Amino acid sequence: MEENQIIEVETTLEEKEQGETETKEEDLSVIKKETLEEKSNEEEVNFQTEGVRDENESQPTQAKDMDVSEDDESSDQWFKEDREDFYGKYPDNNIDELLTDKRFLKYAEKRIGKDKMSEIYEDYTSLVNDLEAKIKSDFENAVKIKEAKAKASPGSLTEVSATSTPEYYTLDEIKKMSAEYIDEHWEKVQRSIQRAKK
């Protein structure tokens, strides 16, 4: 009984998926037709517009095209000279690698193509060096302040550390001490003896 229900559900799902796929394919077909019709209409309008132009209108366009190509040539020449200038000043650096550095690009994005690359690079490296020096100086000052605070701290006022010597020695400890040690700590040894007598 359960197997039949499972098969019915699976069949129903497959039918729904096929119906949705067919609907999607039909929608795509309609969209493609509409797009092709729009393109065709645009091309027709462009063709008609071009046919209406007279020779006087086309001459300024040709002049503009010539200006653009001259601008392209002068722009290409400027970039070529800029590249040569950069490599003349910084032969060990690679412009292409520099242009993959995200920080450099963020810094230089509005200057590239307007200012010489060598000037942009000099300004950028100067800024980076200044920032690194400032960070290093701030870090060193922070370390000095922390060390000064540690030295000025009175330490723990409630507990005596395990490494400090006790105030008094026991008589057994005194017996085990060397003569030199007793001489170095004579006052404490005497206090310990006086205390043991009480």
DONU-189598 format. One record per residue (C-alpha): x, z, y; residue number from 1. Coordinates in pm, 1 decimal, padded with zeros to 6 digits. Layout:
BEGIN
X; Z; Y; NUM
...
***
This chain:
BEGIN
00000.0; 00000.0; 00000.0; 1
00274.9; 00092.5; 00247.5; 2
00476.3; -00221.2; 00165.9; 3
00179.8; -00441.5; 00261.5; 4
00143.0; -00260.5; 00593.6; 5
00514.1; -00300.8; 00666.6; 6
00497.7; -00673.5; 00585.8; 7
00190.8; -00714.2; 00813.3; 8
00366.9; -00535.6; 01100.6; 9
00682.3; -00744.8; 01056.4; 10
00475.6; -01066.3; 01047.0; 11
00289.1; -00963.9; 01363.1; 12
00618.1; -00886.9; 01543.4; 13
00767.6; -01221.4; 01440.1; 14
00459.6; -01407.1; 01567.4; 15
00478.0; -01225.7; 01901.1; 16
00851.4; -01304.4; 01936.4; 17
00789.8; -01674.1; 01859.3; 18
00509.1; -01685.2; 02115.5; 19
00730.2; -01523.7; 02380.5; 20
01016.5; -01763.0; 02302.2; 21
00787.9; -02065.2; 02333.1; 22
00652.4; -01931.0; 02662.9; 23
01004.9; -01878.6; 02796.9; 24
01106.7; -02229.5; 02692.9; 25
00797.9; -02374.8; 02864.9; 26
00875.3; -02175.0; 03181.4; 27
01234.8; -02299.1; 03180.3; 28
01118.3; -02655.9; 03134.5; 29
00880.7; -02627.0; 03432.0; 30
01154.8; -02471.7; 03648.8; 31
01398.4; -02749.6; 03556.9; 32
01142.2; -03017.2; 03646.4; 33
01068.1; -02852.3; 03981.3; 34
01439.0; -02820.1; 04060.3; 35
01503.2; -03185.3; 03976.1; 36
01209.5; -03292.1; 04193.1; 37
01337.2; -03083.8; 04486.4; 38
01685.8; -03230.3; 04450.1; 39
01544.1; -03578.6; 04436.9; 40
01339.8; -03515.0; 04752.5; 41
01645.5; -03372.4; 04934.8; 42
01858.4; -03671.7; 04840.1; 43
01583.7; -03906.0; 04961.0; 44
01564.5; -03725.4; 05296.2; 45
01944.3; -03727.1; 05332.5; 46
01959.1; -04096.7; 05249.9; 47
01685.6; -04176.0; 05502.9; 48
01856.1; -03964.1; 05768.7; 49
02187.7; -04137.9; 05715.0; 50
02018.5; -04475.2; 05743.0; 51
01868.0; -04382.8; 06081.8; 52
02204.0; -04297.9; 06239.9; 53
02349.7; -04564.1; 06456.3; 54
02716.3; -04646.1; 06510.6; 55
02745.8; -04431.9; 06825.1; 56
02650.9; -04120.9; 06632.7; 57
02898.5; -04188.9; 06353.4; 58
03196.7; -04234.8; 06586.1; 59
03205.4; -03871.4; 06709.2; 60
03177.9; -03759.9; 06348.6; 61
03482.5; -03969.4; 06262.7; 62
03668.4; -03817.0; 06555.9; 63
03575.3; -03468.7; 06435.4; 64
03699.6; -03558.1; 06087.9; 65
04030.4; -03668.4; 06237.7; 66
04057.3; -03341.3; 06435.4; 67
03990.6; -03140.4; 06121.2; 68
04255.3; -03327.7; 05923.9; 69
04505.1; -03276.8; 06208.9; 70
04415.7; -02905.8; 06212.8; 71
04467.5; -02891.7; 05836.5; 72
04808.8; -03055.7; 05871.5; 73
04918.5; -02823.8; 06153.5; 74
04782.7; -02525.1; 05959.8; 75
04974.1; -02632.6; 05649.0; 76
05287.9; -02674.6; 05862.2; 77
05241.5; -02327.8; 06017.5; 78
05202.8; -02162.7; 05674.9; 79
05507.8; -02351.2; 05544.9; 80
05719.9; -02234.3; 05838.8; 81
05580.7; -01881.3; 05807.2; 82
05674.3; -01871.5; 05438.4; 83
06027.1; -01998.0; 05517.1; 84
06064.3; -01736.6; 05793.2; 85
05951.4; -01459.0; 05557.5; 86
06190.2; -01560.6; 05278.7; 87
06468.9; -01592.7; 05537.7; 88
06420.0; -01228.9; 05636.4; 89
06315.6; -01090.1; 05296.2; 90
06466.2; -01309.3; 05022.7; 91
06416.4; -01040.9; 04756.0; 92
06040.2; -01013.7; 04816.0; 93
05773.6; -01245.3; 04679.3; 94
05478.6; -01330.9; 04903.3; 95
05256.1; -01409.7; 04605.5; 96
05319.4; -01064.7; 04456.9; 97
05265.1; -00906.1; 04796.8; 98
04927.3; -01078.9; 04821.5; 99
04819.2; -00913.4; 04495.8; 100
04882.8; -00563.7; 04637.3; 101
04535.7; -00429.3; 04726.0; 102
04668.9; -00183.8; 04985.4; 103
04868.3; -00455.7; 05160.8; 104
04570.9; -00693.1; 05162.0; 105
04345.1; -00423.7; 05306.2; 106
04600.2; -00360.2; 05580.9; 107
04674.3; -00726.3; 05655.7; 108
04341.6; -00899.5; 05590.4; 109
04263.4; -00969.9; 05957.4; 110
04620.2; -01065.9; 06045.1; 111
04707.1; -01313.7; 05768.9; 112
04708.5; -01665.4; 05912.0; 113
04725.1; -01534.3; 06269.9; 114
05049.4; -01334.6; 06273.5; 115
05371.3; -01413.9; 06094.4; 116
05388.5; -01268.7; 05745.3; 117
05727.9; -01112.5; 05819.3; 118
05578.9; -00920.5; 06114.7; 119
05281.9; -00805.6; 05907.0; 120
05517.5; -00693.9; 05629.4; 121
05746.1; -00508.7; 05874.0; 122
05448.5; -00324.2; 06027.0; 123
05308.9; -00242.0; 05682.8; 124
05637.7; -00107.7; 05544.2; 125
05692.7; 00093.4; 05862.3; 126
05346.8; 00248.6; 05826.8; 127
05399.1; 00324.9; 05457.0; 128
05740.7; 00480.1; 05524.6; 129
05598.0; 00693.4; 05807.3; 130
05314.0; 00812.6; 05585.4; 131
05549.0; 00892.6; 05297.9; 132
05777.5; 01089.5; 05532.0; 133
05478.3; 01281.5; 05669.2; 134
05350.2; 01362.0; 05319.6; 135
05696.7; 01476.0; 05209.1; 136
05736.9; 01692.2; 05520.4; 137
05391.3; 01848.2; 05476.3; 138
05466.8; 01919.9; 05110.0; 139
05803.5; 02081.3; 05189.0; 140
05642.0; 02297.3; 05459.3; 141
05368.0; 02406.1; 05218.8; 142
05631.1; 02504.7; 04959.3; 143
05828.8; 02701.1; 05219.7; 144
05516.7; 02886.7; 05332.5; 145
05421.6; 02969.6; 04975.1; 146
05774.0; 03098.7; 04900.2; 147
05776.8; 03306.7; 05220.0; 148
05441.8; 03462.1; 05130.5; 149
05565.7; 03542.9; 04780.2; 150
05876.7; 03714.9; 04919.7; 151
05678.4; 03909.2; 05178.9; 152
05426.4; 04036.3; 04926.2; 153
05471.1; 04402.7; 04837.9; 154
05381.4; 04327.0; 04478.2; 155
05155.1; 04536.4; 04261.7; 156
05089.1; 04879.2; 04404.0; 157
04907.2; 05018.3; 04101.6; 158
05119.7; 04936.2; 03797.9; 159
05488.0; 04979.8; 03733.9; 160
05634.0; 04680.0; 03560.1; 161
05776.0; 04719.0; 03210.0; 162
06121.5; 04613.2; 03321.5; 163
06164.5; 04891.9; 03577.3; 164
06345.3; 05210.1; 03473.0; 165
06142.8; 05530.1; 03425.9; 166
06170.7; 05813.8; 03677.5; 167
06317.4; 06053.0; 03421.4; 168
06518.4; 06023.8; 03101.7; 169
06456.5; 06228.1; 02791.3; 170
06738.0; 06445.6; 02656.7; 171
06771.9; 06213.4; 02355.9; 172
06815.2; 05915.5; 02590.2; 173
07080.9; 06098.5; 02789.1; 174
07272.6; 06182.8; 02470.8; 175
07283.6; 05813.2; 02375.9; 176
07407.5; 05698.3; 02721.0; 177
07765.5; 05594.6; 02785.6; 178
07975.4; 05786.5; 03037.1; 179
07978.6; 05484.0; 03271.5; 180
07600.1; 05457.8; 03267.3; 181
07565.1; 05830.6; 03338.3; 182
07805.7; 05794.3; 03632.2; 183
07603.3; 05501.5; 03773.4; 184
07275.2; 05691.0; 03741.6; 185
07403.3; 06046.8; 03795.6; 186
07127.1; 06161.7; 04030.6; 187
06852.3; 06048.0; 03797.9; 188
07026.8; 06205.6; 03498.1; 189
07051.1; 06537.7; 03684.0; 190
06679.6; 06524.8; 03779.9; 191
06595.6; 06453.3; 03416.8; 192
06803.9; 06754.4; 03296.9; 193
06643.2; 06982.1; 03556.9; 194
06299.5; 06866.2; 03448.5; 195
06377.0; 06921.3; 03078.3; 196
06483.6; 07281.3; 03151.4; 197
06150.2; 07371.7; 03308.5; 198
***
